[in-house]
Amino acid sequence: MATYCIGLTGGIASGKTAVTRAFEALGIVVADADIAARDAVAPGSVGLAEIVATFGHDVLDADGKLDRAAMRKRVFDDADTRRQLEGIIHPRVREQLVRQCEAATSPYAIAAIPLLAEVGGRASYPWLQRILVVDVPVETQRQRLIQRDGIDVALAERMIAAQATRAQRLAIADDVIVNAGSLEDLQRHVAVLNAQYWRLAAAI
C-alpha cells in the first residue's frame, strides 16, 4: 500500500498525460481524476441520479448517459451551475482517488488532478505529500490547443481563461516540470523526480 502520494496538475495542453505515462513506464501507479469523474456519473450511479435530480432529465442522452457536451455548455458560462455540478462530482472523485492511491503497489502513488488549483489545492486534498505542476507558457498552451483541437485563437483563450492562472498553479507547487522541450527532456526530468520520490517515500 502506498503511503506517499504526489498530486500532479497542470493547465490544459500542458502535457500532463505525457508526464503520467512517463511515471507509469517507471512502474508508478497513477490514479486519474478524469477517470474517477467519469465513474462518478456512470449510468446507474448515485452521482448521475443526483445530477438528474438537480438539473433535470435533459442532461441525459438517448442512452441514459450523461450528455457531457450539453453539460459542459450549460456550466461553461454559469459559475453557480458549475459549482453545483462540482459539489456532486468532486467529493466522489476524491474518495476514489484516495482508495486507488492507498491500494497502489508502487513505493508511492500519483493522483493526477487537472483542476487541483481550482478545487482548493491542499485544503481539498490534505493527504497529498507533495504537488507536482506541469508548467508551460500560456502562449505554448494556446498554440497546442489550436493545433490539437482545431479551434481558433478566441476559443483557445477562453478555455485557458476558464482555468486557474499559471501563477495560481505554481503557487501550490512543491515541484515543477517545465514541459517546453522534447519528450526525451520530459522523460529525463521525470526520472530525476522519480528517484527523489522513492527516497522521500522510503523515509516515512
C-alpha positions in Angstrom: 0.0 0.0 0.0 1.4 3.4 -1.0 1.5 5.8 2.0 3.3 8.6 0.0 1.1 10.4 -2.6 2.0 13.1 -5.1 -0.6 15.3 -6.6 0.0 16.1 -10.3 -1.6 19.0 -12.0 -1.2 21.5 -14.8 -3.1 23.7 -17.2 -4.9 22.5 -20.3 -2.5 21.3 -23.1 0.5 21.4 -20.7 1.4 17.8 -21.3 0.0 16.1 -18.1 -0.8 12.9 -19.9 2.8 12.6 -21.2 4.1 13.1 -17.7 1.8 10.4 -16.2 2.7 8.0 -18.9 6.4 8.5 -18.1 5.8 7.8 -14.5 3.7 4.7 -15.3 6.6 3.5 -17.6 8.7 3.5 -14.4 6.2 1.3 -12.6 4.4 4.1 -10.6 0.6 3.8 -10.1 -1.3 6.8 -11.3 -4.9 7.5 -10.1 -6.6 9.7 -12.7 -9.2 12.2 -11.6 -10.7 12.3 -15.1 -11.4 8.6 -15.0 -12.8 8.9 -11.4 -15.1 11.7 -12.6 -16.4 9.5 -15.4 -17.0 6.7 -12.9 -18.8 9.1 -10.6 -21.5 9.8 -13.2 -21.7 6.4 -14.9 -25.1 5.0 -15.7 -26.8 3.6 -12.6 -24.5 5.6 -10.2 -25.7 7.6 -7.3 -23.8 10.6 -8.7 -25.7 10.5 -12.0 -29.0 10.2 -10.2 -28.1 13.3 -8.1 -27.2 15.2 -11.3 -30.6 14.3 -12.9 -32.4 15.3 -9.7 -30.6 18.7 -9.7 -30.6 19.6 -13.4 -33.4 17.6 -14.9 -33.6 14.7 -17.4 -32.4 16.8 -20.3 -28.8 16.3 -19.2 -29.1 12.7 -20.4 -28.5 11.4 -23.9 -30.7 8.9 -25.7 -28.9 6.0 -24.0 -29.4 7.4 -20.5 -25.8 8.5 -20.1 -24.7 12.0 -19.1 -24.6 14.2 -22.1 -21.2 15.7 -21.4 -21.2 18.1 -24.3 -24.6 19.6 -23.2 -23.5 19.7 -19.6 -20.2 21.4 -20.4 -22.1 24.0 -22.5 -24.5 24.5 -19.6 -21.9 25.2 -17.0 -19.2 26.9 -19.0 -20.5 30.4 -18.5 -22.6 29.8 -15.4 -20.5 29.8 -12.2 -23.4 28.8 -9.9 -24.3 25.9 -12.1 -20.7 24.8 -12.3 -20.3 24.9 -8.6 -23.5 22.8 -8.2 -22.1 20.2 -10.6 -18.7 20.2 -8.9 -20.4 19.7 -5.5 -21.8 16.5 -6.8 -18.8 15.1 -8.6 -15.7 16.3 -6.7 -16.3 14.6 -3.3 -16.8 11.3 -5.2 -13.6 11.8 -7.2 -11.6 12.5 -4.0 -12.9 9.3 -2.4 -12.0 7.2 -5.4 -8.5 8.8 -5.7 -7.8 8.1 -2.0 -8.8 4.4 -2.4 -6.7 4.0 -5.5 -3.6 5.6 -4.0 -3.9 3.6 -0.8 -4.2 0.4 -2.8 -1.2 1.2 -5.0 1.6 -1.4 -5.0 4.3 1.1 -6.1 6.5 2.8 -3.5 4.5 6.0 -4.0 1.4 6.9 -6.0 0.4 9.8 -8.2 -3.0 11.4 -8.2 -3.5 13.2 -11.5 -5.9 16.1 -10.7 -6.1 18.6 -13.6 -8.2 21.0 -11.6 -6.3 20.8 -8.3 -5.7 24.5 -8.0 -9.3 25.3 -8.9 -10.8 23.0 -6.3 -8.8 24.2 -3.3 -5.4 22.6 -3.6 -4.1 21.1 -0.4 -7.2 22.2 1.5 -9.3 19.7 -0.6 -6.5 17.1 -0.8 -4.7 17.2 2.6 -3.4 13.6 2.1 -1.1 14.7 -0.7 2.5 14.9 0.5 3.7 16.9 -2.5 2.3 18.7 -5.5 3.9 18.5 -8.9 2.9 21.1 -11.5 3.4 20.6 -15.2 4.1 24.1 -16.5 4.2 25.7 -19.9 4.0 29.3 -21.0 0.5 30.5 -21.9 1.5 31.1 -25.5 2.6 27.4 -25.7 -0.8 26.3 -24.3 -2.6 28.4 -26.9 -0.6 27.0 -29.8 -1.0 23.4 -28.6 -4.8 23.9 -28.2 -5.2 25.4 -31.6 -3.2 22.6 -33.2 -4.6 19.7 -31.1 -8.3 20.7 -31.2 -8.5 22.6 -34.5 -10.0 25.6 -32.8 -9.5 29.3 -33.3 -7.5 31.7 -31.0 -10.5 33.1 -29.3 -11.8 29.8 -28.1 -8.4 28.7 -27.0 -8.0 31.8 -24.9 -11.5 31.2 -23.4 -10.5 27.7 -22.4 -7.3 28.8 -20.8 -9.1 31.7 -19.0 -11.6 29.3 -17.6 -8.9 27.6 -15.5 -6.7 28.8 -12.7 -3.9 31.0 -13.8 -0.3 29.8 -14.3 0.7 31.8 -11.2 -2.0 30.2 -9.1 -0.9 26.7 -10.1 2.8 27.5 -9.4 1.9 28.9 -6.0 0.8 25.4 -4.8 3.7 23.6 -6.4 6.5 21.7 -4.5 8.0 20.5 -7.8 7.7 21.8 -11.3 8.3 20.2 -14.7 8.6 22.9 -17.4 7.3 20.9 -20.4 8.6 23.1 -23.2 11.2 20.8 -24.7 11.4 17.4 -26.2 9.8 14.2 -25.0 13.3 13.0 -24.1 13.8 16.1 -21.9 10.5 15.4 -20.2 11.4 11.7 -19.5 14.8 12.7 -18.0 13.0 15.2 -15.7 10.5 12.5 -14.6 13.4 10.1 -13.9 15.0 12.6 -11.6 11.7 13.2 -9.7 11.1 9.5 -9.5 14.4 9.0 -7.7 13.5 11.8 -5.4 10.1 10.5 -4.6 11.4 7.0 -4.0 13.8 8.5 -1.3 11.0 10.5 0.3 8.6 7.6 0.4 11.3 5.4 2.0 11.9 7.9 4.7 8.4 7.8 6.2 
